[in-house]
Amino acid sequence: MEAKDFDLQNIDISWCPGCGNFTLLRILKETFAELEIKPENLAVISGIGQSSKTPHYFKTNTFHTLHGRAVPIATAVKAINPNLTVIAEGGDGDMYGEGGNHIIHAIRRNPNITNIIHNNMVYGLTKGQASPTTMLGVKTTLQVDGVILEPFNPIAIAIALNASFVARAFVGDIDKTKEILKKAISHKGYAIVDIFQQCPSFNKINTFEWFKHNTYYLDDKHDPYDRIEAFKRSIETEKLPLGIFYINNKKSFEENIGLYDEKKDPLCFREREQDKIQKFIDSRMR
């Protein structure tokens, strides 16, 4: 397969020049192609925001849902059709602000989905307000005297909740980001991948060059199965680590719900037993 297998013709892309979304769109297409995931076997669920428009710009099954609601929809899609590769994607505002509660419970459920977050540390769609990951003191179009809230740390939260797969990447390193995404998508269970990217229109602090100079990669000595060490790395602030922080192999949501213990065919394709459904409804009406 090739990345062009996911191309759509005659589309109008609404992103600003220089936006990190362009690079991540390329990375996603190349990653899916290299994993030989066919467009018809892929479902990408997004919320609201500039980054959440990503599924509009390549060929696959998509669902553009409400603000912050991509993760529960993706969980349901995977539950009724485990044969699909399911991605939930959106921005740091969409996922960590409006959708933060859903991420917490997705970690608990452990659906076999990959959650990709475009993290540019600002709300781009609504013209530059602080997002949950905007750094302390940064002045924005709304926080004119500077941000006073501690930035949300998705990596630390995910590890603290014993998530199944936790990683961070940067769009400026295309090959390394693809390798991280390949491992996340191939992992069985909930995989969260926070991806740094620039927003040249509304974030003049955390630029492409800023991310280059203020990040570093976890080396081969890092043990992703050591939860305590992974958490220590997640709270570093002098330079922000990139790579796979933590892996915790455990049963997925689809394995735990018992729908596929005896029958392996996806729930969405099974014949409905209307008499049993009606009997169940009637039993609850008494």
Beta strands, then each sheet from edge to edge (+ up, - down):
strand 1: 42-46
strand 2: 61-64
strand 3: 85-91
strand 4: 114-119
strand 5: 165-170
strand 6: 191-196
strand 7: 215-217
strand 8: 240-247
sheet 1: 2+ 1+ 3+ 4+ 6+ 5+ 8- 7-
end
